[in-house]
């Protein structure tokens, strides 16, 4: 299976940059792993939206998958208490 291309929205890039250093590497590694497995164990499809969510400690990564063009779009990254607003 071909790897997916990962695109991160500008706003999500800022959110990633503002993460605490100890969480930053975990989140970046998890996002990178989506290229080979866009729906890893533990990912969840959000109700009412065509987005998925993966957990990285107390942080969440929200993304959408375009299977026809093999692309993943990271839309939002944030602490679990703030990310769904």
N, C-alpha and C positions, 0 to 999 in steps of 0.2 A: 504494500500500500504506500502511495506517495505521501510525503510529508506536507502538512498544511502550512501556508504562509501566515505569519502572525503580524497583524497590524494593531498598533496601540494608539487610541485617540489621544490627541494632545492633552486633553484634560486628565486622562488616566495617567499619562506620563508624568504630569505634575504631582498627581496623588502618589505615584510610586516613589518619586524623588523625595517626597516629604515623609516617607515611612521611617520608623526607627531603624538604625543600622542593623540590629540583630534580626529584624524581620525582613529587611530589604532583600537579602540574598535568597531566603526561602521563597519569597513571592516571585522573584525573577526566575528562579529555577523551576518553580511550578508552572509559570507561564510558558517557559521554553519547552517544557515537557508536553504541552498541549499540541505542539507541532506534529508529534508522532502519534499521540492518542488524544483526540479532541474531546472524547467523552470518557474520562478516566473513572475508575471506581470512586464513588463518593460524590461525583458531580450530580447536580440536580437541575432539572429544567424548571424555570420559574413559571408559575401559573399566570396566565393572561399575557405573557410576553414570549417572544421567540428568543429568549436568552437562557444561558446556563450559568450556574454558580459553582465555584470550587472554594473549599475552605483551606486556609493556610493559617493555622493557629487561630487567633482572634480576628484575623483579616479575611475578607472575601474578595474574590475576583469575579466580576460579572462580564460575560462575553457572549457573542453570538457566533454561530457557525454557518458558513456558506459552503455546503458540500459540493455544489455544482462547479465552483471555482477554486475549491480547496483553500479556503481562507478562514481565518479566525480573527474576529475584531474584538479586542479588549476594550470595553466601554467604561468600566468603573472599577476602582480598587479602593478599599477603605476598611475601617474598623467595622465590625459586625453591627454595632449600635447605630452607625450612620449610613451605611452603604445603600440601604433600600429606600431612602427618602427621596 
